Amino acid sequence: MSTLLTVREAAERLGVAYSTLKQWIYDGSIRTTKTRGGHHRVAASEVDRVLIQQSKPPATAPVKRPNPGVLVALSGRNQLRGIVEEVRGDGLLAQVRLRIGDQYLTAVITRDAVNELKLKRGDEALAIIKSTEVMIGRSS
């Protein structure tokens, strides 16, 4: 089950004003659940749907062809698709935090990579995990 957010929390995640999100709710652009008291709640998965939809180019936009030498496919199997929650850069490195469902993944990559990928909050992104070691911990 997806986490339910207040309209204000959902507006913050979407990067829009509270009044804008309320208008989207009233015109049916956003699906909500109403509480017993009549308050709207927005599922986190609905916020993700809208963020992904906003990041896609309009259907009338010309199709961009990849530049020669640019990677367009990847063989890695451990891929997690998520929404960029935060990008913080300092010096040569940047920290990127992805929201994948109700969990977060944080990666440290070069600032040049962030600039090349044009990563910003709300973008859909893919985390590709390649590791020769996996550590597992357990709380006592």
N, C-alpha and C positions, 0 to 999 in steps of 0.2 A: 504494500500500500504506500502510495506517495505521501510525503509530508504535506500538510495543509498550512498555508501561509495566510496571514491577514492581507488585506488589500494594500496596506502601506508597505509591508515586507515584500510583497510581490512587485510593487512599483519600484522599490529600491533595487531589487535584483534585475529588473528589466531596464533600469536607468531612465525611467519616465516619471512624470509628476503623478501624484495620487489622483488628481482630477482627470488626467488623461486615461489612466487605467480604469477609473470608474466609468468613463465614457465608453471605453472598449467593452466593458462588461455589459453596459446597457444596450449597446448596438450588436451584441452577440459575438464579438471578435474573440472574447476570452470566455472559456467555460468555467463556471464556479459552482460551488456547493453552498447552500445557505444553512446557517446554524438555526437552532430553534428560535433564537431571538431575531432572525431575519438578516443577520450579517453575512456578507459574502466571504468565502474562503477559497483560495486559489491553490490547486495542487501544484507541487514543485515540478511535476512532469509537464503540466500545462505551461508553466513559465519556460521550461526548457524547449517545448514545442515552439513557442512564440519566438524565443531567441534564435533558434535554428532557422525558422521561417524568415526572420528579419535579416539574417546573415546571407541568405541566398539571393543571387541577383534576380531582378525581375525577368519574367519570361520573354519580354521584348528586347532584352539586352543582347548585344552581339556575343556570340560564343567566342571565348578567349581560347586561343591555341597555346599550348605550353611552349615556352622558349626552348630552343635546342639545348640539350644538356641538362634540363631540369627534370628531376625525378618525378614521375607520374604514377608509379606503382611500386609496391614494396612487398617483399616476401615474408616479413616478420609476422608471426602468428599471434603473438601476445599483444593485441591491440585493444586499447580502451578508448571509446569515443566519449567526449565530455564537452562541457562548456567552460570557457576560460572565466574564472572567477576573479583573478587578480594577476597583474603583471607588475613586478617591482624590479628595477634595474639599479645596479650600483657598480660603477667601473666597467670591467670587461664582462661581468656576469649578470644574469637576470634570473629571477625566481618566477616561475609560472605555476599558478595553482588552478587545477582543473576540478570541476564538480562533476562527478560521475555517479549519477543517481543521488543517493543520500550520503555519498562518501567523497572525500577529497584526495587528490594526488598532487604532490608538489614536486616539481622538477627544477633543477638548476641548469640553465643552458647559457650560451654566450649571448651577449646583448646584440651582436651582429645577427644571430639566428632569429631573435625576436623581431628585429627590424626587417629582415628579409621576409619573414612569414607575415609581417604586419599584424602581429597578435595584439588583440585588445579585448577588454572585458566584454563578454557576451558572445564572442566568436565560438564557433564549433571547432574543436581541435581533436587530434588523435594522439594518444600517448602510445608509443611503441616501446615495449619492454624487452630488453635482451640482457640476460644475466646468466652467468655460469654458477652463481651461488644464490641460494634462497635461505634466509634466516627466519626461524620461527620462534616466537617468544610466548611465554605463558605467565599470567599473573598468579601470584601465590594466594 
